[in-house]
Amino acid sequence: MDRHYIYIVRCKDGSLYTGYAKNVEQRVAKHNNGQGAKYTKVRRPVELVYQEVFDSKSEALKREYEIKTFTRNKKLDLIRGG
């Protein structure tokens, strides 16, 4: 069964970026190589600070969207385990 992930990385400027991937380690490496999102390209390096795993792409994308609507403080609470 495929695994689907959402993740949050902290960028060099302290901002947070939320994304979806099937392989988080490879995706973070792409961000750090400048092959990721346009947003992270100018904010490298990035550091993985949070991830969740899902059984379906649909569930993961719904959660990614939900997290992207969070305030910065709510995302930081999530990262801290709150």
mmCIF file as gemmi writes it, N, C-alpha and C atoms, coordinates in Angstrom:
data_model
loop_
_atom_site.group_PDB
_atom_site.id
_atom_site.type_symbol
_atom_site.label_atom_id
_atom_site.label_alt_id
_atom_site.label_comp_id
_atom_site.label_asym_id
_atom_site.label_entity_id
_atom_site.label_seq_id
_atom_site.pdbx_PDB_ins_code
_atom_site.Cartn_x
_atom_site.Cartn_y
_atom_site.Cartn_z
_atom_site.occupancy
_atom_site.B_iso_or_equiv
_atom_site.pdbx_formal_charge
_atom_site.auth_seq_id
_atom_site.auth_asym_id
_atom_site.pdbx_PDB_model_num
ATOM 1 N N . MET Axp A 1 ? 0.838 -1.193 0 1 0 ? 1 A 1
ATOM 2 C CA . MET Axp A 1 ? 0 0 0 1 0 ? 1 A 1
ATOM 3 C C . MET Axp A 1 ? 0.875 1.245 0 1 0 ? 1 A 1
ATOM 4 N N . ASP Axp A 2 ? 0.503 2.191 -0.846 1 0 ? 2 A 1
ATOM 5 C CA . ASP Axp A 2 ? 1.245 3.453 -0.917 1 0 ? 2 A 1
ATOM 6 C C . ASP Axp A 2 ? 1.016 4.293 0.331 1 0 ? 2 A 1
ATOM 7 N N . ARG Axp A 3 ? 2.043 5.016 0.706 1 0 ? 3 A 1
ATOM 8 C CA . ARG Axp A 3 ? 1.956 5.951 1.828 1 0 ? 3 A 1
ATOM 9 C C . ARG Axp A 3 ? 2.031 7.36 1.245 1 0 ? 3 A 1
ATOM 10 N N . HIS Axp A 4 ? 1.253 8.245 1.817 1 0 ? 4 A 1
ATOM 11 C CA . HIS Axp A 4 ? 1.209 9.633 1.369 1 0 ? 4 A 1
ATOM 12 C C . HIS Axp A 4 ? 1.448 10.52 2.58 1 0 ? 4 A 1
ATOM 13 N N . TYR Axp A 5 ? 2.26 11.545 2.391 1 0 ? 5 A 1
ATOM 14 C CA . TYR Axp A 5 ? 2.691 12.381 3.509 1 0 ? 5 A 1
ATOM 15 C C . TYR Axp A 5 ? 2.372 13.85 3.269 1 0 ? 5 A 1
ATOM 16 N N . ILE Axp A 6 ? 2.105 14.538 4.348 1 0 ? 6 A 1
ATOM 17 C CA . ILE Axp A 6 ? 2.163 15.995 4.335 1 0 ? 6 A 1
ATOM 18 C C . ILE Axp A 6 ? 3.313 16.342 5.269 1 0 ? 6 A 1
ATOM 19 N N . TYR Axp A 7 ? 3.949 17.443 4.987 1 0 ? 7 A 1
ATOM 20 C CA . TYR Axp A 7 ? 5.116 17.815 5.775 1 0 ? 7 A 1
ATOM 21 C C . TYR Axp A 7 ? 5.178 19.327 5.913 1 0 ? 7 A 1
ATOM 22 N N . ILE Axp A 8 ? 5.894 19.761 6.928 1 0 ? 8 A 1
ATOM 23 C CA . ILE Axp A 8 ? 6.182 21.184 7.101 1 0 ? 8 A 1
ATOM 24 C C . ILE Axp A 8 ? 7.694 21.321 7.22 1 0 ? 8 A 1
ATOM 25 N N . VAL Axp A 9 ? 8.238 22.258 6.458 1 0 ? 9 A 1
ATOM 26 C CA . VAL Axp A 9 ? 9.663 22.577 6.579 1 0 ? 9 A 1
ATOM 27 C C . VAL Axp A 9 ? 9.791 24.01 7.07 1 0 ? 9 A 1
ATOM 28 N N . ARG Axp A 10 ? 10.845 24.235 7.839 1 0 ? 10 A 1
ATOM 29 C CA . ARG Axp A 10 ? 11.193 25.593 8.271 1 0 ? 10 A 1
ATOM 30 C C . ARG Axp A 10 ? 12.275 26.087 7.326 1 0 ? 10 A 1
ATOM 31 N N . CYS Axp A 11 ? 12.022 27.24 6.731 1 0 ? 11 A 1
ATOM 32 C CA . CYS Axp A 11 ? 12.973 27.82 5.784 1 0 ? 11 A 1
ATOM 33 C C . CYS Axp A 11 ? 14.021 28.642 6.516 1 0 ? 11 A 1
ATOM 34 N N . LYS Axp A 12 ? 15.079 28.964 5.797 1 0 ? 12 A 1
ATOM 35 C CA . LYS Axp A 12 ? 16.192 29.729 6.37 1 0 ? 12 A 1
ATOM 36 C C . LYS Axp A 12 ? 15.729 31.039 6.996 1 0 ? 12 A 1
ATOM 37 N N . ASP Axp A 13 ? 14.697 31.648 6.409 1 0 ? 13 A 1
ATOM 38 C CA . ASP Axp A 13 ? 14.194 32.929 6.936 1 0 ? 13 A 1
ATOM 39 C C . ASP Axp A 13 ? 13.197 32.747 8.082 1 0 ? 13 A 1
ATOM 40 N N . GLY Axp A 14 ? 12.989 31.487 8.519 1 0 ? 14 A 1
ATOM 41 C CA . GLY Axp A 14 ? 12.085 31.211 9.625 1 0 ? 14 A 1
ATOM 42 C C . GLY Axp A 14 ? 10.65 30.948 9.215 1 0 ? 14 A 1
ATOM 43 N N . SER Axp A 15 ? 10.337 31.155 7.942 1 0 ? 15 A 1
ATOM 44 C CA . SER Axp A 15 ? 8.975 30.892 7.479 1 0 ? 15 A 1
ATOM 45 C C . SER Axp A 15 ? 8.739 29.391 7.384 1 0 ? 15 A 1
ATOM 46 N N . LEU Axp A 16 ? 7.461 29.019 7.309 1 0 ? 16 A 1
ATOM 47 C CA . LEU Axp A 16 ? 7.073 27.612 7.254 1 0 ? 16 A 1
ATOM 48 C C . LEU Axp A 16 ? 6.414 27.313 5.91 1 0 ? 16 A 1
ATOM 49 N N . TYR Axp A 17 ? 6.761 26.181 5.334 1 0 ? 17 A 1
ATOM 50 C CA . TYR Axp A 17 ? 6.173 25.751 4.064 1 0 ? 17 A 1
ATOM 51 C C . TYR Axp A 17 ? 5.557 24.372 4.256 1 0 ? 17 A 1
ATOM 52 N N . THR Axp A 18 ? 4.317 24.21 3.836 1 0 ? 18 A 1
ATOM 53 C CA . THR Axp A 18 ? 3.605 22.934 3.947 1 0 ? 18 A 1
ATOM 54 C C . THR Axp A 18 ? 3.46 22.321 2.573 1 0 ? 18 A 1
ATOM 55 N N . GLY Axp A 19 ? 3.726 21.011 2.473 1 0 ? 19 A 1
ATOM 56 C CA . GLY Axp A 19 ? 3.616 20.347 1.186 1 0 ? 19 A 1
ATOM 57 C C . GLY Axp A 19 ? 3.175 18.902 1.304 1 0 ? 19 A 1
ATOM 58 N N . TYR Axp A 20 ? 3.023 18.276 0.151 1 0 ? 20 A 1
ATOM 59 C CA . TYR Axp A 20 ? 2.625 16.868 0.02 1 0 ? 20 A 1
ATOM 60 C C . TYR Axp A 20 ? 3.741 16.111 -0.687 1 0 ? 20 A 1
ATOM 61 N N . ALA Axp A 21 ? 3.954 14.86 -0.285 1 0 ? 21 A 1
ATOM 62 C CA . ALA Axp A 21 ? 4.955 14.029 -0.964 1 0 ? 21 A 1
ATOM 63 C C . ALA Axp A 21 ? 4.675 12.558 -0.71 1 0 ? 21 A 1
ATOM 64 N N . LYS Axp A 22 ? 5.182 11.717 -1.605 1 0 ? 22 A 1
ATOM 65 C CA . LYS Axp A 22 ? 5.14 10.276 -1.37 1 0 ? 22 A 1
ATOM 66 C C . LYS Axp A 22 ? 6.421 9.831 -0.673 1 0 ? 22 A 1
ATOM 67 N N . ASN Axp A 23 ? 7.484 10.623 -0.807 1 0 ? 23 A 1
ATOM 68 C CA . ASN Axp A 23 ? 8.751 10.342 -0.14 1 0 ? 23 A 1
ATOM 69 C C . ASN Axp A 23 ? 9.271 11.674 0.417 1 0 ? 23 A 1
ATOM 70 N N . VAL Axp A 24 ? 9.109 11.857 1.711 1 0 ? 24 A 1
ATOM 71 C CA . VAL Axp A 24 ? 9.431 13.146 2.334 1 0 ? 24 A 1
ATOM 72 C C . VAL Axp A 24 ? 10.925 13.463 2.239 1 0 ? 24 A 1
ATOM 73 N N . GLU Axp A 25 ? 11.774 12.473 2.492 1 0 ? 25 A 1
ATOM 74 C CA . GLU Axp A 25 ? 13.213 12.73 2.467 1 0 ? 25 A 1
ATOM 75 C C . GLU Axp A 25 ? 13.659 13.216 1.085 1 0 ? 25 A 1
ATOM 76 N N . GLN Axp A 26 ? 13.168 12.556 0.039 1 0 ? 26 A 1
ATOM 77 C CA . GLN Axp A 26 ? 13.517 12.981 -1.321 1 0 ? 26 A 1
ATOM 78 C C . GLN Axp A 26 ? 12.989 14.376 -1.616 1 0 ? 26 A 1
ATOM 79 N N . ARG Axp A 27 ? 11.786 14.654 -1.139 1 0 ? 27 A 1
ATOM 80 C CA . ARG Axp A 27 ? 11.172 15.96 -1.4 1 0 ? 27 A 1
ATOM 81 C C . ARG Axp A 27 ? 11.935 17.083 -0.698 1 0 ? 27 A 1
ATOM 82 N N . VAL Axp A 28 ? 12.329 16.859 0.539 1 0 ? 28 A 1
ATOM 83 C CA . VAL Axp A 28 ? 13.102 17.867 1.268 1 0 ? 28 A 1
ATOM 84 C C . VAL Axp A 28 ? 14.45 18.08 0.564 1 0 ? 28 A 1
ATOM 85 N N . ALA Axp A 29 ? 15.058 16.996 0.104 1 0 ? 29 A 1
ATOM 86 C CA . ALA Axp A 29 ? 16.325 17.12 -0.634 1 0 ? 29 A 1
ATOM 87 C C . ALA Axp A 29 ? 16.125 17.958 -1.894 1 0 ? 29 A 1
ATOM 88 N N . LYS Axp A 30 ? 15.002 17.769 -2.584 1 0 ? 30 A 1
ATOM 89 C CA . LYS Axp A 30 ? 14.72 18.577 -3.783 1 0 ? 30 A 1
ATOM 90 C C . LYS Axp A 30 ? 14.577 20.052 -3.42 1 0 ? 30 A 1
ATOM 91 N N . HIS Axp A 31 ? 13.88 20.328 -2.326 1 0 ? 31 A 1
ATOM 92 C CA . HIS Axp A 31 ? 13.768 21.722 -1.886 1 0 ? 31 A 1
ATOM 93 C C . HIS Axp A 31 ? 15.163 22.304 -1.657 1 0 ? 31 A 1
ATOM 94 N N . ASN Axp A 32 ? 16.024 21.554 -1.001 1 0 ? 32 A 1
ATOM 95 C CA . ASN Axp A 32 ? 17.363 22.047 -0.678 1 0 ? 32 A 1
ATOM 96 C C . ASN Axp A 32 ? 18.278 22.126 -1.888 1 0 ? 32 A 1
ATOM 97 N N . ASN Axp A 33 ? 17.952 21.387 -2.953 1 0 ? 33 A 1
ATOM 98 C CA . ASN Axp A 33 ? 18.729 21.457 -4.195 1 0 ? 33 A 1
ATOM 99 C C . ASN Axp A 33 ? 18.196 22.52 -5.144 1 0 ? 33 A 1
ATOM 100 N N . GLY Axp A 34 ? 17.144 23.226 -4.728 1 0 ? 34 A 1
ATOM 101 C CA . GLY Axp A 34 ? 16.569 24.265 -5.578 1 0 ? 34 A 1
ATOM 102 C C . GLY Axp A 34 ? 15.593 23.735 -6.599 1 0 ? 34 A 1
ATOM 103 N N . GLN Axp A 35 ? 15.187 22.466 -6.469 1 0 ? 35 A 1
ATOM 104 C CA . GLN Axp A 35 ? 14.265 21.85 -7.429 1 0 ? 35 A 1
ATOM 105 C C . GLN Axp A 35 ? 12.856 21.714 -6.858 1 0 ? 35 A 1
ATOM 106 N N . GLY Axp A 36 ? 12.639 22.274 -5.666 1 0 ? 36 A 1
ATOM 107 C CA . GLY Axp A 36 ? 11.326 22.179 -5.027 1 0 ? 36 A 1
ATOM 108 C C . GLY Axp A 36 ? 10.435 23.32 -5.465 1 0 ? 36 A 1
ATOM 109 N N . ALA Axp A 37 ? 9.601 23.761 -4.578 1 0 ? 37 A 1
ATOM 110 C CA . ALA Axp A 37 ? 8.662 24.842 -4.855 1 0 ? 37 A 1
ATOM 111 C C . ALA Axp A 37 ? 9.388 26.166 -5.064 1 0 ? 37 A 1
ATOM 112 N N . LYS Axp A 38 ? 8.773 27.033 -5.85 1 0 ? 38 A 1
ATOM 113 C CA . LYS Axp A 38 ? 9.327 28.364 -6.088 1 0 ? 38 A 1
ATOM 114 C C . LYS Axp A 38 ? 9.533 29.097 -4.758 1 0 ? 38 A 1
ATOM 115 N N . TYR Axp A 39 ? 8.603 28.904 -3.827 1 0 ? 39 A 1
ATOM 116 C CA . TYR Axp A 39 ? 8.671 29.569 -2.522 1 0 ? 39 A 1
ATOM 117 C C . TYR Axp A 39 ? 9.952 29.215 -1.773 1 0 ? 39 A 1
ATOM 118 N N . THR Axp A 40 ? 10.313 27.937 -1.76 1 0 ? 40 A 1
ATOM 119 C CA . THR Axp A 40 ? 11.477 27.51 -0.978 1 0 ? 40 A 1
ATOM 120 C C . THR Axp A 40 ? 12.799 27.739 -1.714 1 0 ? 40 A 1
ATOM 121 N N . LYS Axp A 41 ? 12.732 27.911 -3.014 1 0 ? 41 A 1
ATOM 122 C CA . LYS Axp A 41 ? 13.953 28.051 -3.812 1 0 ? 41 A 1
ATOM 123 C C . LYS Axp A 41 ? 14.842 29.186 -3.318 1 0 ? 41 A 1
ATOM 124 N N . VAL Axp A 42 ? 14.241 30.286 -2.904 1 0 ? 42 A 1
ATOM 125 C CA . VAL Axp A 42 ? 15.008 31.45 -2.445 1 0 ? 42 A 1
ATOM 126 C C . VAL Axp A 42 ? 15.135 31.489 -0.923 1 0 ? 42 A 1
ATOM 127 N N . ARG Axp A 43 ? 14.65 30.451 -0.247 1 0 ? 43 A 1
ATOM 128 C CA . ARG Axp A 43 ? 14.68 30.414 1.221 1 0 ? 43 A 1
ATOM 129 C C . ARG Axp A 43 ? 15.434 29.191 1.75 1 0 ? 43 A 1
ATOM 130 N N . ARG Axp A 44 ? 16.391 28.716 0.986 1 0 ? 44 A 1
ATOM 131 C CA . ARG Axp A 44 ? 17.159 27.536 1.379 1 0 ? 44 A 1
ATOM 132 C C . ARG Axp A 44 ? 18.261 27.907 2.346 1 0 ? 44 A 1
ATOM 133 N N . PRO Axp A 45 ? 18.67 26.957 3.17 1 0 ? 45 A 1
ATOM 134 C CA . PRO Axp A 45 ? 18.18 25.571 3.25 1 0 ? 45 A 1
ATOM 135 C C . PRO Axp A 45 ? 16.886 25.485 4.054 1 0 ? 45 A 1
ATOM 136 N N . VAL Axp A 46 ? 16.18 24.368 3.853 1 0 ? 46 A 1
ATOM 137 C CA . VAL Axp A 46 ? 14.976 24.096 4.631 1 0 ? 46 A 1
ATOM 138 C C . VAL Axp A 46 ? 15.247 22.907 5.534 1 0 ? 46 A 1
ATOM 139 N N . GLU Axp A 47 ? 14.487 22.845 6.622 1 0 ? 47 A 1
ATOM 140 C CA . GLU Axp A 47 ? 14.637 21.76 7.596 1 0 ? 47 A 1
ATOM 141 C C . GLU Axp A 47 ? 13.267 21.149 7.865 1 0 ? 47 A 1
ATOM 142 N N . LEU Axp A 48 ? 13.165 19.839 7.761 1 0 ? 48 A 1
ATOM 143 C CA . LEU Axp A 48 ? 11.92 19.149 8.054 1 0 ? 48 A 1
ATOM 144 C C . LEU Axp A 48 ? 11.614 19.276 9.541 1 0 ? 48 A 1
ATOM 145 N N . VAL Axp A 49 ? 10.405 19.784 9.865 1 0 ? 49 A 1
ATOM 146 C CA . VAL Axp A 49 ? 10.039 19.954 11.272 1 0 ? 49 A 1
ATOM 147 C C . VAL Axp A 49 ? 8.774 19.197 11.652 1 0 ? 49 A 1
ATOM 148 N N . TYR Axp A 50 ? 8.033 18.681 10.646 1 0 ? 50 A 1
ATOM 149 C CA . TYR Axp A 50 ? 6.781 17.99 10.955 1 0 ? 50 A 1
ATOM 150 C C . TYR Axp A 50 ? 6.349 17.148 9.761 1 0 ? 50 A 1
ATOM 151 N N . GLN Axp A 51 ? 5.715 15.999 10.061 1 0 ? 51 A 1
ATOM 152 C CA . GLN Axp A 51 ? 5.112 15.197 8.994 1 0 ? 51 A 1
ATOM 153 C C . GLN Axp A 51 ? 3.99 14.336 9.544 1 0 ? 51 A 1
ATOM 154 N N . GLU Axp A 52 ? 3.043 14.014 8.667 1 0 ? 52 A 1
ATOM 155 C CA . GLU Axp A 52 ? 1.952 13.095 8.97 1 0 ? 52 A 1
ATOM 156 C C . GLU Axp A 52 ? 1.865 12.121 7.804 1 0 ? 52 A 1
ATOM 157 N N . VAL Axp A 53 ? 1.396 10.911 8.074 1 0 ? 53 A 1
ATOM 158 C CA . VAL Axp A 53 ? 1.281 9.894 7.032 1 0 ? 53 A 1
ATOM 159 C C . VAL Axp A 53 ? -0.184 9.504 6.85 1 0 ? 53 A 1
ATOM 160 N N . PHE Axp A 54 ? -0.555 9.208 5.6 1 0 ? 54 A 1
ATOM 161 C CA . PHE Axp A 54 ? -1.92 8.841 5.242 1 0 ? 54 A 1
ATOM 162 C C . PHE Axp A 54 ? -1.909 7.658 4.282 1 0 ? 54 A 1
ATOM 163 N N . ASP Axp A 55 ? -3.017 6.928 4.26 1 0 ? 55 A 1
ATOM 164 C CA . ASP Axp A 55 ? -3.139 5.788 3.359 1 0 ? 55 A 1
ATOM 165 C C . ASP Axp A 55 ? -3.592 6.184 1.961 1 0 ? 55 A 1
ATOM 166 N N . SER Axp A 56 ? -4.187 7.374 1.828 1 0 ? 56 A 1
ATOM 167 C CA . SER Axp A 56 ? -4.639 7.797 0.495 1 0 ? 56 A 1
ATOM 168 C C . SER Axp A 56 ? -4.167 9.211 0.183 1 0 ? 56 A 1
ATOM 169 N N . LYS Axp A 57 ? -3.97 9.441 -1.092 1 0 ? 57 A 1
ATOM 170 C CA . LYS Axp A 57 ? -3.562 10.769 -1.548 1 0 ? 57 A 1
ATOM 171 C C . LYS Axp A 57 ? -4.646 11.791 -1.216 1 0 ? 57 A 1
ATOM 172 N N . SER Axp A 58 ? -5.887 11.393 -1.374 1 0 ? 58 A 1
ATOM 173 C CA . SER Axp A 58 ? -7.01 12.28 -1.103 1 0 ? 58 A 1
ATOM 174 C C . SER Axp A 58 ? -7 12.783 0.338 1 0 ? 58 A 1
ATOM 175 N N . GLU Axp A 59 ? -6.804 11.887 1.291 1 0 ? 59 A 1
ATOM 176 C CA . GLU Axp A 59 ? -6.742 12.273 2.706 1 0 ? 59 A 1
ATOM 177 C C . GLU Axp A 59 ? -5.583 13.235 2.955 1 0 ? 59 A 1
ATOM 178 N N . ALA Axp A 60 ? -4.435 12.917 2.376 1 0 ? 60 A 1
ATOM 179 C CA . ALA Axp A 60 ? -3.242 13.746 2.573 1 0 ? 60 A 1
ATOM 180 C C . ALA Axp A 60 ? -3.451 15.152 2.01 1 0 ? 60 A 1
ATOM 181 N N . LEU Axp A 61 ? -4.032 15.239 0.823 1 0 ? 61 A 1
ATOM 182 C CA . LEU Axp A 61 ? -4.232 16.548 0.205 1 0 ? 61 A 1
ATOM 183 C C . LEU Axp A 61 ? -5.263 17.377 0.96 1 0 ? 61 A 1
ATOM 184 N N . LYS Axp A 62 ? -6.273 16.722 1.515 1 0 ? 62 A 1
ATOM 185 C CA . LYS Axp A 62 ? -7.249 17.441 2.338 1 0 ? 62 A 1
ATOM 186 C C . LYS Axp A 62 ? -6.566 18.021 3.579 1 0 ? 62 A 1
ATOM 187 N N . ARG Axp A 63 ? -5.714 17.216 4.196 1 0 ? 63 A 1
ATOM 188 C CA . ARG Axp A 63 ? -4.997 17.675 5.397 1 0 ? 63 A 1
ATOM 189 C C . ARG Axp A 63 ? -4.002 18.786 5.041 1 0 ? 63 A 1
ATOM 190 N N . GLU Axp A 64 ? -3.331 18.657 3.907 1 0 ? 64 A 1
ATOM 191 C CA . GLU Axp A 64 ? -2.403 19.706 3.472 1 0 ? 64 A 1
ATOM 192 C C . GLU Axp A 64 ? -3.157 21.028 3.329 1 0 ? 64 A 1
ATOM 193 N N . TYR Axp A 65 ? -4.304 20.982 2.688 1 0 ? 65 A 1
ATOM 194 C CA . TYR Axp A 65 ? -5.105 22.19 2.506 1 0 ? 65 A 1
ATOM 195 C C . TYR Axp A 65 ? -5.512 22.78 3.857 1 0 ? 65 A 1
ATOM 196 N N . GLU Axp A 66 ? -5.949 21.894 4.761 1 0 ? 66 A 1
ATOM 197 C CA . GLU Axp A 66 ? -6.356 22.348 6.094 1 0 ? 66 A 1
ATOM 198 C C . GLU Axp A 66 ? -5.208 23.067 6.802 1 0 ? 66 A 1
ATOM 199 N N . ILE Axp A 67 ? -4.025 22.456 6.787 1 0 ? 67 A 1
ATOM 200 C CA . ILE Axp A 67 ? -2.867 23.053 7.468 1 0 ? 67 A 1
ATOM 201 C C . ILE Axp A 67 ? -2.475 24.375 6.82 1 0 ? 67 A 1
ATOM 202 N N . LYS Axp A 68 ? -2.599 24.471 5.502 1 0 ? 68 A 1
ATOM 203 C CA . LYS Axp A 68 ? -2.252 25.718 4.82 1 0 ? 68 A 1
ATOM 204 C C . LYS Axp A 68 ? -3.174 26.866 5.223 1 0 ? 68 A 1
ATOM 205 N N . THR Axp A 69 ? -4.343 26.555 5.765 1 0 ? 69 A 1
ATOM 206 C CA . THR Axp A 69 ? -5.247 27.615 6.228 1 0 ? 69 A 1
ATOM 207 C C . THR Axp A 69 ? -4.945 28.036 7.663 1 0 ? 69 A 1
ATOM 208 N N . PHE Axp A 70 ? -4.092 27.294 8.361 1 0 ? 70 A 1
ATOM 209 C CA . PHE Axp A 70 ? -3.748 27.598 9.749 1 0 ? 70 A 1
ATOM 210 C C . PHE Axp A 70 ? -2.942 28.89 9.828 1 0 ? 70 A 1
ATOM 211 N N . THR Axp A 71 ? -3.077 29.564 10.964 1 0 ? 71 A 1
ATOM 212 C CA . THR Axp A 71 ? -2.201 30.698 11.244 1 0 ? 71 A 1
ATOM 213 C C . THR Axp A 71 ? -0.8 30.161 11.552 1 0 ? 71 A 1
ATOM 214 N N . ARG Axp A 72 ? 0.166 31.03 11.53 1 0 ? 72 A 1
ATOM 215 C CA . ARG Axp A 72 ? 1.53 30.619 11.871 1 0 ? 72 A 1
ATOM 216 C C . ARG Axp A 72 ? 1.577 30.031 13.281 1 0 ? 72 A 1
ATOM 217 N N . ASN Axp A 73 ? 0.907 30.673 14.229 1 0 ? 73 A 1
ATOM 218 C CA . ASN Axp A 73 ? 0.922 30.171 15.603 1 0 ? 73 A 1
ATOM 219 C C . ASN Axp A 73 ? 0.292 28.79 15.714 1 0 ? 73 A 1
ATOM 220 N N . LYS Axp A 74 ? -0.761 28.547 14.973 1 0 ? 74 A 1
ATOM 221 C CA . LYS Axp A 74 ? -1.401 27.232 14.996 1 0 ? 74 A 1
ATOM 222 C C . LYS Axp A 74 ? -0.47 26.175 14.401 1 0 ? 74 A 1
ATOM 223 N N . LYS Axp A 75 ? 0.257 26.537 13.349 1 0 ? 75 A 1
ATOM 224 C CA . LYS Axp A 75 ? 1.243 25.611 12.769 1 0 ? 75 A 1
ATOM 225 C C . LYS Axp A 75 ? 2.354 25.33 13.769 1 0 ? 75 A 1
ATOM 226 N N . LEU Axp A 76 ? 2.828 26.348 14.471 1 0 ? 76 A 1
ATOM 227 C CA . LEU Axp A 76 ? 3.878 26.136 15.468 1 0 ? 76 A 1
ATOM 228 C C . LEU Axp A 76 ? 3.384 25.238 16.604 1 0 ? 76 A 1
ATOM 229 N N . ASP Axp A 77 ? 2.127 25.388 17.01 1 0 ? 77 A 1
ATOM 230 C CA . ASP Axp A 77 ? 1.547 24.497 18.019 1 0 ? 77 A 1
ATOM 231 C C . ASP Axp A 77 ? 1.536 23.063 17.512 1 0 ? 77 A 1
ATOM 232 N N . LEU Axp A 78 ? 1.16 22.865 16.27 1 0 ? 78 A 1
ATOM 233 C CA . LEU Axp A 78 ? 1.136 21.539 15.655 1 0 ? 78 A 1
ATOM 234 C C . LEU Axp A 78 ? 2.537 20.926 15.677 1 0 ? 78 A 1
ATOM 235 N N . ILE Axp A 79 ? 3.525 21.708 15.29 1 0 ? 79 A 1
ATOM 236 C CA . ILE Axp A 79 ? 4.91 21.248 15.266 1 0 ? 79 A 1
ATOM 237 C C . ILE Axp A 79 ? 5.386 20.852 16.673 1 0 ? 79 A 1
ATOM 238 N N . ARG Axp A 80 ? 4.975 21.636 17.651 1 0 ? 80 A 1
ATOM 239 C CA . ARG Axp A 80 ? 5.356 21.342 19.042 1 0 ? 80 A 1
ATOM 240 C C . ARG Axp A 80 ? 4.571 20.183 19.63 1 0 ? 80 A 1
ATOM 241 N N . GLY Axp A 81 ? 3.61 19.669 18.892 1 0 ? 81 A 1
ATOM 242 C CA . GLY Axp A 81 ? 2.836 18.521 19.374 1 0 ? 81 A 1
ATOM 243 C C . GLY Axp A 81 ? 1.551 18.892 20.053 1 0 ? 81 A 1
ATOM 244 N N . GLY Axp A 82 ? 1.114 20.123 19.858 1 0 ? 82 A 1
ATOM 245 C CA . GLY Axp A 82 ? -0.097 20.603 20.527 1 0 ? 82 A 1
ATOM 246 C C . GLY Axp A 82 ? -1.372 20.316 19.79 1 0 ? 82 A 1
